[in-house]
Amino acid sequence: MPTDISGITCKHVCCLGHTRENPGNYYHEYFSVGRLFETYSDVLHPIAKANIEPSCLNENIQPPPLKRLQGRPIMTRRRELGEPVSGIKRSSTVKCITCGFVHNKRRCQRGQC
């Protein structure tokens, strides 16, 4: 029986059951079991190797050329597992040139320093 997404039987099918009509009169022949068997009745046979042209049997097959990927390229190489990180990260605080306190020159208020 046809159902909708929730799994409840469609109201159209319920009406057919109530009136005791044949549901085969209301769906297309394309969806019948007979058409399903007709679709898959033919058997596909594999091609024998003797029929293949010699140019198709080339053993030296090359991969397709690499394309440059979109986006910004990676500048540093990716480290392997267990490889130590080189260099020490240094962090520094910004000091004002004028008064030497911890702010930059733009935020300096000379009267309050």
C-alpha angles and dihedrals in degrees: 000000000000114000135185126236094283092057094247115133113258115259091234091060091047090055091052090052091049093051091041093230125155109262089207089077092062106051131068120261088237090075096051124115091240091060090049091056091045091053094055099033096098117082121219112220120207119247116254116239091236091068095056117103117244091240090063092056094067107144094197099081115169125207118245116272116271116254124214108251123231122252136045114325120243108256100194127050120248113254122232123240111283095014110137120241111249120226131012121266109239121203122193134185121235113248127193115249092214103048105007097234124132101277135075128262094260093060095042115123102191095198094057100043 
